[in-house]
Amino acid sequence: MTLKVIFILKILNFMDVKIKKKKNENEFKKLLEKNLVKLPKVGDTVKGTVLNVSKREIHINIDGITTGLVRGYEMIDESEEYTNIKKGDEIEAMVLELENEKGEIELSLRKAGHQKAWENLHKLYEEKKKLNVKIIDANKGGLLVMVGKTKGFLPVSQLSTKHYPRVSGGDKTKILDKLKSFVGETFEAIIINLDEKEEKLIISEKQAMQEKQKKQISKYKIGDVVEGIVSAITNFGIFIKFNGLEGLIHISEIAWQRIDNPEDLVKIGDKIKAEIIEINGIKIFLSIKKITNDPWKNIDKKYKLGDIIEGEILKINPFGLFVKLDENIHGLAHISELSDKNIDDLKTFTKVGEKKKFKIVSIEPSDHRLGLSIRALKKDYKRKDEEKKNKKNKEKNPLDDGKKNIKNEEKEKKEKPQKQEKKPEKKQKNTEDSKKEDKKNK
């Protein structure tokens, strides 16, 4: 019997009973309006009592009027409210068809659950409530998660410091491997963006931790010295954990000397002390340099302008060489200070680890700079070589120098009289000319 037939018979029966009992037409209308059951529409959510449950089907009694059927894929409940359905349970389902081939209402727990799940998600989003999410997969951009039975996404940028994949050199393959290691784990997070139409659900573990971290961070101020354990090492610095917090020591704040790889100085698990130099929201920046003596303050006691020193090549850059003078002081030899000739490739000129002699040409303690030169050193050597040669020549032939001086003196004597003799000649000529002129005048 179809739903329409059942509905019509129920109305006719109701009308027959009420006509006999009630003579007043107005009262009949009121009772009719009160007792009539409205037929559901496609898309409506209806309530019912479970009649029986099997692996493939669920039959539901809907208000004693008709029977609803949930089957196959539509039995999956996204809200997880009806995970273990049994006979007698009251459940809600969405109407897919008003009448199927069996004359029953075709229902869906999946769609009703989806609607209810998103209603719950909107509530959690508005209230900024924390929720537990299960990691089901990973890609280069982040983690795929399940919030109940709704899929969501946790971007790498929204991971907490605890789970952020800090990989030296930024190797993408290693980052992905790190992300995949979280599959199966449960993280605490909050919803930061959702769109039901596009079924987009974005969550953040980092923001879920912020409130807790803000309270802990408020206990510290800039200048405080903390002790922690190295938790991660990257090419740009090291991270240390202390009292449930984590801070970054940038590579430039690890030591006074130049560092190419932090792993050369520390390893994961090392205990170190550092000073807080900046607090930005939940980000803490630290410095080891601040709690150690600045070797550049007393550099004038070790090095002076014009000193010739031997240094080890630490790094080769297109613009010059970084040179290690000692453990704390490093200098720069600019490419223009290496040779009088053009150098196209510095790697053909020297190599890392090689030791060379340099002349100190500049010292700037306040900027932690020290300039070195091979070119200036070679000029000094050349000048000294010339001086040595001249000195040796003098030592070998002292008489030659004496003879040269005598010859020079004789030359000067000879030249002087000749000049003096010429002058009188000119005068004589002038007197003779004047005499001739006088005669003419006479």
PyMOL commands that set and color helices and strands:
alter all, ss='L'
color gray80, all
select helices_A, chain A and resi 3-21+25-35+72-75+109-127+156-158+168-170+172-180+205-217+251-253+262-264+289-291+299-301+335-337+346-348+365-367+375-396+398-441
alter helices_A, ss='H'
color red, helices_A
select strands_A, chain A and resi 45-53+57-62+66-71+90-97+105-108+131-139+142-147+150-155+186-195+200-204+225-234+237-242+245-250+271-280+283-287+308-317+320-324+330-334+355-364+369-373
alter strands_A, ss='S'
color yellow, strands_A
deselect
rebuild
show_as cartoon
